[in-house]
Amino acid sequence: LIDSPGVMMNPPENSEEAESLVLRNCIRVENLEDPVGAVHAIVKRCAAERLMQVYEIPAYEDADQFLALVAKKRNKLGKGGIPDLLQAARVILRDWNEGNIPFWTLPPQTEDLRGASTIVSEFSKEFDIDALLKDVKVEDGILTLSD
């Protein structure tokens, strides 16, 4: 028996897998060497209008321009006023993981299964407890199966 405080994840093998783990909050944002790729995935998934509303920025053409606008808005600037894209990416990923960026997907369409249900008057063989226990003997507090 192994008791684990959580799910142990294998290290990501490629950048897509790493981005997926970051977006599922399995990897700490602070431990990422390059968080920009994960932000590109967020920009692909989310509607531009929602991101513009959350960060109060004007329209943008691509993920890099989005990062630059967020960096300017959040005052994440380097020497000479150059936007620090890595710091801006970390801010965006923290917002994503904390649920500050609204995002959802609709559940997959399923066929109508209401007609497939039936009412039964007895359990199937697999759930017949009496049949399962007829082969069990208890001797001195020990359960054994009879042959």
N, C-alpha and C positions, 0 to 999 in steps of 0.2 A: 504494500500500500504506500503510495507516494502522496504526500500532502504538499500542494503548491499554492502560494498566495495569488497566483494569476497564471495567465497563459504565457508560456515561453515562446518567443518568436525567433525563428531562424534569421540570421542576418540577411538583408536583401541582396539578391544576386545581380540586379540591374537597376537602372535609374527609375524605370516605371514602377517596379516593385517597391522601391524606397519611397517614391511619391505616394503610392497607395497607402503604405504604412504610416506616413506622416499625416495624411488626410484622415486616417482612422485614429489618430492620436496614439499610435503605438510607439512612436519615436519622439523623444523630446526635441522641441524646436531648437533649443540651445545647442544640441549635439550635432546638428546638421552642418556640414561643410558648405553646401550650396542649396539654400532653401528656395532659390528662384524657380527651379523646375516645378516644385509643388505649387507655387503660385500660378504658374502657367496652367496647370491642371485646374485650379480653382476658377481662373478666368474662362477656361473652356466650358466648365460646368454651369457657372452662374450667369444669370442675365446681367448684361452690362448696366441696365437701369438700376438694378438692385445694388450693385457695387458702387455706382456713382452716388446713390442715395446714402448708403452706409458711410462712405468716406467723404461725402460732400465735395466731390470733384467734378470737373466738366467731362464731356465725352472723350473717349480715348480710342485709338486705332488698334492697339495690340497690348499684350501683357507687359511688355517692357515700358511702354508709355504709361500704362496703369501704375506700375511700380514707381516710376518717376513722379507722377502726380501725387501718389500717396506719400512718398518720401518728402516732397515739398510741403504738403498739407500737415504732416506730422513732425515737421522740422527735423527730419533725418538727413542732414546734409553734411558733406565732407568739406575738405579745404576748398575754398573758392566758391562755395555754394553749390557744389556738384552733388546731385541726389545720391545718397548711399542706398543702393538697391538691395543689398544684403540685409541691412537693418529694416528697411521697409518690408521686405519679404518676411522677416521674422515677426513683425507686427501683424501682418496680414494672417500668417499662419496661427498666431496666438488667438486672433479674433475668430478664425475659423474653428479652432479647437474649443473655444469658449462659447460657441454658438452665437456670436455677434453678427455673423454673415448668414442671412436667411437662405436656406437651400433645402429643397425636398424633391423627392421623386415620387411619382405615382406608383402604386403597387401594380404588378403585372396583371393583365387581364386573365381571368379564369373562366372556364365554362360553368354554366349554372348546374350545380350539383344537388339542388333541392329535391329532385325526383329520384335520386339514387339512394336515399335513406329508406330503411325499413325498420319496422318494430319486430323484435324477436321475443319469443316467450321463454327461451332458455339459452344458457350460455353455450358456445361452441365447445368442442372437445378440449381445445387448448385452455379454456378458462374453467373447466370443470374441476374444482378443488377436490371434491370427494374422490374422483377418479385418480387424481394425482397423489393423494394421500393414502390410497388403499395399498400401495406398494411400500409405504414407509412404516418402519417399526421403531419404537422408542424403547431402548433398554438402558437402564441406569442413566437416563438423561441424555443419551447419545442417539441421534437420528441415523438410521441405516436404511438402505433400500433392500427389499427382499428380492430374491432372484426369480 
